[in-house]
């Protein structure tokens, strides 16, 4: 077993568990409030957060395999805007279920990486410096949870 991958998976699981606790405590009124950061409802932010875990770990696997992502910030913004529209009416129950499933899958994917996989670097976003798998875990995967949870908590006063 890769020690670094296991440690990162445990870090991710701790953050995912924190997110689960926050999402499960949200009321129907909280779910409909609009966040200051994203300008989406809490429900849309929660669904965005829940749906991203596997995709972000997929980026790590892409980098580890030596492939480029050919992904731009404009593409990311467009994808996020489309997701927000498509999931504007996502329920709390389906979002929490998606989060739990995505977090479990992402943690398993992380555990499947070797320490060598985590040291490989590649371009994640066109025009940005290359990132290693380990940097993607910290800078994108974990930070994604932190940033959106911070926004949700600020919006609902948690």
N, C-alpha and C positions, 0 to 999 in steps of 0.2 A: 504494500500500500504506500502511496506517495504521502509523505508526512505533511508537506506544504499544502497539497490539495485537501487533505483531511482537515487541517487547521482552518483553511479558507471556507470549506463547507460548513464547519461548525460556526464560524463567524456569521456566515450568511444565514444559517438556520436560526441563530439567536435574533438577528434583525427581522427575519421573516416571522418569528414567533411574536415579537413586539408588534409588528404590523397587524398580525392576526388579532391580537388583543385589542388594539385600537379600532380596527374595522368592526369587530364584533360589538363594541360598546356604542357605536354610532346609532343615533336615533333616526327616525324617518325625517324629522326636521333637519338634523345635521346633514343627512344625505343630499338634501336639496340646496344647501347653502353654497354660495359661489366663493371659490378661493381667490385671494388677492394675487397669488403668484401665477397660477396657470390661467385664471379667468374661466375655469370650468367648475361645474358642481363638484362637491366632495365625492359624489358617487362616480362621476366620470374620472376623477383623479384616482380614486381607489381602483377602478376597473383598469385604468392605464397601468398603474403600479402592478396589479395582479397579473396582467397579461404580458408583462415585459421580462419576467425572470428567465424563462426558457430562451427567449430571443437573445438576451444579453449573453447567456452562457454559450449559445450557438455562435456568437461572434468570437468568443475565446477559442472554440473548437476550430473555427475557420482560420484564425490566426495561427493556431498550433499546427494546422495542416499545411501552412505555407501559402495559403490563398489570400488574395486581397478582397476587401469588402466592397470597394468602389461605391461608397456611400457618402453622400454630402449632407451638410446641415440642412439645406433646403429640402432634401428628400425626407430627412427625419421630421422636420416641421410639418411637411405635407402629410406624412404618414400619421403623425400625432393628431393633426386636425381632423383627418378622416376618421380615425378611431374615436375621437370625441363625439363626432356627429353620429356615428354608427352605434355607439353604446350610451347614448344620452339617457336611455331609459333602463339601463342595466339595474337589476335588483341587488340589494345587499346580499341576499342568500347566494345568488349565482356568482357574485363578485368574490365573496369569501371562499366559496368552493373553488373558483378559478385560482385564487391566490394560493390556497393550500395545495392544490394539485401542481401548479406551476413551481411553487417553492420546493416541493418534494422532488419533482423531476429535475429541477436545476441543481439541487444539492447532490442528487445521484450523478448527474452529469459532471459536476465538479469533482466528485470522488473518483470518477473514471479517468481523470486527467493525470498524467505523470508530472513529476516535478520538472522534467525537461519541457513538457508542453507549456507549463506556466512561465518558463523563461524565454520562450520564443516570442519574437516581436513582429508586429506587422501594422500596416495602416488600418485604422478603424474608421476614421473620417478623412475623406479627401482633403488635403491641405493642412492636416494636423500632423504633429510628430507621431512616429510609430509608438505603439504601446505593447508591453509584454502581457501575457495572459494574467499574470499576477497584478499588474497595474490596472487591467480591465476589471478584475474582480473588485479592487479597492476603489478605483476612480469612477467606475460606471455602475457595476452591479450593486455594491453596498451603498454608494452615494445616491443611487436612484431611489432606494428605499428611504434613506435619511431625508433627502430633499422633499419627497412627496409626503412623507409622514409629518415632517415639520409644517408643511403647508396645511395639511388636513387638521393637525392639532391647533394651529394658529386660528384657523377658520372656526372651529367648533369650541374653542376655549378650553382644550384639554391640556 
